[in-house]
Amino acid sequence: MSAPSPTSGTAATEPLSGGASSVARRTGRRSLSPAVILLIVAGALVAVSAVRAVTGAQDVTSPGQIAGALTMAVPIGMAGLGGLWAERAGVVNIGLEGMMILGTFFGAWAGWQTNPWIGVLAGVAGGALGGLIHAFVTVTIGVDHIVSGVAINILALGATQYLAKLFFADKPAGSPKQSPPIDSITTVSIPGVSDWLDRIAAHHWFLVSDIAGILGGLTTDVSLLTLVAVALLIGTFFVLWKTPFGLRLRSCGENPTAAESLGVNVYRYKYLAVIASGGLAGLGGVFIAMVPSHIYNEGQTGGRGYIGLAAMIFGNWRPGGLAMGAGLFGYTDSLQLRNGGPSVHALLLLLAVLLVLMAAWRGYKRQLVAAVVSGVFAVALFVWYAATDTVPIEFVSATPYVATLLVLSLASQRLRMPKADGLIYRKGQGK
C-alpha cells in the first residue's frame, strides 16, 4: 500500500505546513499587511531624515554609507540564510562561522590561482563540506547540534590557519596569515541614474536627499556577487514556501515523525538543508574575501556567522525579516567603519526616537513591561546624546554587536522557532 502524498489531505498537512497562515491561526497573530509595512518604512525614513537634519551627520544616509551597509550586510545575510535552511529542517547550525571561514580560505585559494568565479564555487564547496560534516555528525550519529557546531568552528579555524601557512607563506605578496591578491569581481551601476541620485543627495534636502542617497547607494558599483546573494534570498522564499519540496523540508523541522508517516525521507531532507546551509555560509565567506578586501586574511569573518544567526532569529526564521536584520547589522557595521564617532553619536538619537515609538506601541498593545523597558532605554539614550558630543572609540567598534543584542532583546516576544529545531531525530521513533 503506497504512502499518501505529503501534500494531500487537510488533516495530515496541517501540522506539517509550518506556513505563516497556519502559525497565525495557532498563535492568534496576524502577519503585517503590505500597507502597514510601507507605513513603517515611511516612518523610519522620516525619523532618519529628521535625525540627520538635527544632528548634521550627513553621512547617515549618504550613498557611500548605504553602499557600505550593503557590502557589510551581504555576508551576514548569507550566513543567516544558511542558518534558515538548516533550522527550517530542524538542525541548529552554530557552525556557520566555521563554514564562513572555510569559504574565505578555499575561495581565496582557488580565486588567486584561477579566476574569481572559480573561487566563488570553491568557497561554496568549502562551506558545503563543513555542512556535510555537520549533517553527518548531527543527523546520522545523533550528536548534540550545539556541540557539533562549536567543534566545526574550532576545527575550521585551526585547519585554515595550517593551510594558509602551507600554501601562502612563501608566495609573492602572501604570508602565513594572508593570501596573494585576488582579481576583482565586476561591479555594475545604472548609467545616468546613479550620478543623478548622487547630485540630489548632495543637496541635503529633507527626506528627498535621504531617499536619493539610499537609492544611489543601492544602484552604484554593485558587485555581481551581491546580485547573486539577492537572487538567492528571493529564491529561498519561493523554494521553501511555494514548492512541495519546501513544504516537505519545513515539515522536517516542525514534526519529523508526522513527515515520516507521510512518506518523507527525513534524513535526506535534513542532509540537503544542512549542506545548502554550509554552501550559503561559504558564499558569505567568499564575499568577505573577494568584494571588500580582495584577499584572504586570518580572522576576517569577525564573528559575522554568529551575527547572521542573530539576524535569522530577528527575522523570525523568514527570509524577509532576515534581510531586514542583515541590513540593520550591516548598516551599523558600515557606520562605525566609515565615520566612527560623529555618525554613531547621531545614531544614539535615532535609537532613542525609535524606542519612544516602540514604547508607545507596546503601551497601546497593553504590554506594559516591554513599554516601560523601551521607555527607560530611550531616556538613557536621550541623556547620553545630550550630555556628550561624541562616543568612546571602544563603543564605536562595538556598535554592530550592541545593536545585535538590543534588537534581539526587543524582538524576543514575537519569535517562533520551528517546533523540532535542535531535537535529535531517529527514524521510526514515533512508532
MOQUIMO-V213289 format. One record per residue. N is the residue number from 1. SS is DSSP state (~ for helix, > for strand, _ for the rest). BURIAL is + if it has 9 or more other ideal C-beta (glycine too) atoms within 8 Angstrom, else -. Layout:
# MOQUIMO-V213289
N_SS_BURIAL / N_SS_BURIAL
This chain:
# MOQUIMO-V213289
1___- / 2___- / 3___- / 4___+ / 5___- / 6___+ / 7___- / 8___- / 9___- / 10_~_- / 11_~_- / 12_~_+ / 13_~_+ / 14_~_- / 15_~_- / 16_~_+ / 17_~_+ / 18___+ / 19___- / 20_~_- / 21_~_- / 22_~_+ / 23_~_+ / 24_~_+ / 25_~_- / 26_~_- / 27_~_- / 28___- / 29___- / 30___- / 31___- / 32___- / 33___- / 34_~_- / 35_~_- / 36_~_- / 37_~_+ / 38_~_- / 39_~_- / 40_~_+ / 41_~_- / 42_~_- / 43_~_+ / 44_~_+ / 45_~_+ / 46_~_+ / 47_~_+ / 48_~_+ / 49_~_+ / 50_~_+ / 51_~_+ / 52_~_+ / 53_~_- / 54_~_- / 55_~_+ / 56___- / 57___+ / 58_~_- / 59_~_+ / 60_~_+ / 61_~_+ / 62___+ / 63_~_+ / 64_~_+ / 65_~_+ / 66_~_+ / 67_~_+ / 68_~_+ / 69_~_+ / 70_~_+ / 71_~_+ / 72_~_+ / 73_~_+ / 74_~_+ / 75_~_+ / 76_~_+ / 77_~_+ / 78_~_+ / 79_~_+ / 80_~_+ / 81_~_+ / 82_~_+ / 83_~_+ / 84_~_+ / 85_~_+ / 86_~_+ / 87_~_+ / 88_~_+ / 89___+ / 90___+ / 91___+ / 92___+ / 93___+ / 94___+ / 95___+ / 96_~_+ / 97_~_+ / 98_~_+ / 99_~_+ / 100_~_+ / 101_~_+ / 102_~_+ / 103_~_+ / 104_~_+ / 105_~_+ / 106_~_+ / 107_~_+ / 108_~_+ / 109_~_+ / 110_~_+ / 111_~_+ / 112_~_+ / 113_~_- / 114___- / 115___- / 116_~_+ / 117_~_- / 118_~_+ / 119_~_+ / 120_~_+ / 121_~_+ / 122_~_+ / 123_~_+ / 124_~_+ / 125_~_+ / 126_~_+ / 127_~_+ / 128_~_+ / 129_~_+ / 130_~_+ / 131_~_+ / 132_~_+ / 133_~_+ / 134_~_+ / 135_~_+ / 136_~_+ / 137_~_+ / 138_~_+ / 139_~_+ / 140_~_- / 141_~_- / 142___- / 143___- / 144___- / 145_~_+ / 146_~_+ / 147_~_- / 148_~_+ / 149_~_+ / 150_~_+ / 151_~_+ / 152_~_+ / 153_~_+ / 154_~_+ / 155_~_+ / 156_~_+ / 157_~_+ / 158_~_- / 159_~_+ / 160_~_+ / 161_~_+ / 162_~_- / 163_~_+ / 164_~_+ / 165_~_+ / 166_~_- / 167_~_- / 168_~_+ / 169___+ / 170___- / 171___+ / 172___- / 173___- / 174___+ / 175_>_- / 176___- / 177___- / 178_>_+ / 179___+ / 180___+ / 181___- / 182___+ / 183___- / 184___- / 185___+ / 186___- / 187_>_+ / 188_>_- / 189___+ / 190___- / 191___- / 192___- / 193_~_- / 194_~_+ / 195_~_- / 196_~_- / 197_~_+ / 198_~_+ / 199_~_- / 200_~_+ / 201_~_+ / 202_~_- / 203___- / 204___- / 205___- / 206___- / 207___+ / 208_~_+ / 209_~_+ / 210_~_+ / 211_~_+ / 212_~_+ / 213_~_+ / 214_~_+ / 215_~_+ / 216_~_+ / 217_~_+ / 218_~_+ / 219_~_+ / 220___+ / 221___- / 222_>_+ / 223_>_+ / 224_~_+ / 225_~_+ / 226_~_+ / 227_~_+ / 228_~_+ / 229_~_+ / 230_~_- / 231_~_- / 232_~_+ / 233_~_+ / 234_~_+ / 235_~_- / 236_~_+ / 237_~_+ / 238_~_+ / 239_~_+ / 240_~_+ / 241_~_- / 242_~_- / 243___+ / 244_~_- / 245_~_- / 246_~_+ / 247_~_+ / 248_~_+ / 249_~_+ / 250_~_+ / 251_~_+ / 252_~_+ / 253_~_+ / 254_~_+ / 255___+ / 256_~_+ / 257_~_- / 258_~_+ / 259_~_+ / 260_~_+ / 261_~_- / 262___+ / 263___+ / 264___+ / 265___- / 266_~_+ / 267_~_+ / 268_~_- / 269_~_+ / 270_~_+ / 271_~_+ / 272_~_+ / 273_~_+ / 274_~_+ / 275_~_+ / 276_~_+ / 277_~_+ / 278_~_+ / 279_~_+ / 280_~_+ / 281_~_+ / 282_~_+ / 283_~_+ / 284_~_+ / 285_~_+ / 286_~_+ / 287_~_+ / 288_~_+ / 289_~_+ / 290_~_+ / 291_~_+ / 292_~_- / 293___+ / 294___+ / 295___+ / 296___+ / 297_>_+ / 298___+ / 299___- / 300___+ / 301___+ / 302___- / 303___- / 304_~_+ / 305_~_+ / 306_~_+ / 307_~_+ / 308_~_+ / 309_~_+ / 310_~_+ / 311_~_+ / 312_~_+ / 313_~_+ / 314_~_+ / 315___+ / 316___+ / 317___+ / 318___+ / 319_~_+ / 320_~_- / 321_~_+ / 322_~_+ / 323_~_+ / 324_~_+ / 325_~_+ / 326_~_+ / 327_~_+ / 328_~_+ / 329_~_+ / 330_~_+ / 331_~_+ / 332_~_+ / 333_~_+ / 334_~_+ / 335_~_+ / 336_~_+ / 337_~_- / 338_~_+ / 339___+ / 340___+ / 341_~_+ / 342_~_+ / 343_~_+ / 344_~_+ / 345_~_+ / 346_~_+ / 347_~_+ / 348_~_+ / 349_~_+ / 350_~_+ / 351_~_+ / 352_~_+ / 353_~_+ / 354_~_+ / 355_~_+ / 356_~_+ / 357_~_+ / 358_~_+ / 359_~_+ / 360_~_+ / 361_~_- / 362_~_+ / 363_~_+ / 364_~_- / 365___- / 366___- / 367___+ / 368_~_- / 369_~_- / 370_~_+ / 371_~_+ / 372_~_+ / 373_~_- / 374_~_+ / 375_~_+ / 376_~_- / 377_~_+ / 378_~_+ / 379_~_+ / 380_~_- / 381_~_+ / 382_~_+ / 383_~_- / 384_~_+ / 385_~_+ / 386_~_- / 387_~_- / 388___- / 389___- / 390___- / 391___+ / 392___- / 393_~_- / 394_~_- / 395_~_+ / 396_~_+ / 397_~_- / 398_~_- / 399_~_+ / 400_~_+ / 401_~_+ / 402_~_+ / 403_~_+ / 404_~_+ / 405_~_- / 406_~_+ / 407_~_+ / 408_~_+ / 409_~_- / 410_~_+ / 411_~_+ / 412_~_- / 413_~_- / 414_~_- / 415___- / 416___- / 417___- / 418___+ / 419___- / 420___+ / 421___+ / 422___- / 423___- / 424___- / 425___+ / 426___- / 427___- / 428___- / 429___- / 430___- / 431___-
